[in-house]
């Protein structure tokens, strides 16, 4: 389950990072930054977004595996 969460985090993290890059680029373009600074700021926003999405997906996967999946299996085994 944790591996699945990491894969989901990478996929959706990449998509979120790409969108953050594009949005940041478009917004900072209005402030007349140089292309080098535009790329740097947009890239930083994309990396930060990717890291947050990946960490959250790992955390959610861990919590699901630890408390939801195992506890429901344990409860169902206790009933039989």
Residue pairs with C-beta under 8 A, 6 or more apart in sequence:
1 61
1 64
1 65
1 69
2 58
2 61
2 62
2 65
4 61
5 57
5 58
5 60
5 61
5 62
5 64
6 54
6 57
6 58
6 61
8 57
8 61
9 53
9 54
9 55
9 56
9 57
9 58
9 61
10 54
12 53
12 57
13 49
13 50
13 51
13 52
13 53
13 54
13 57
14 50
16 49
16 50
16 53
17 46
17 47
17 49
17 50
17 53
18 46
19 49
20 42
20 45
20 46
20 48
20 49
21 42
21 43
21 45
21 46
22 42
23 45
24 41
24 42
24 45
24 46
25 38
25 39
25 42
28 37
28 38
28 41
28 42
29 38
33 41
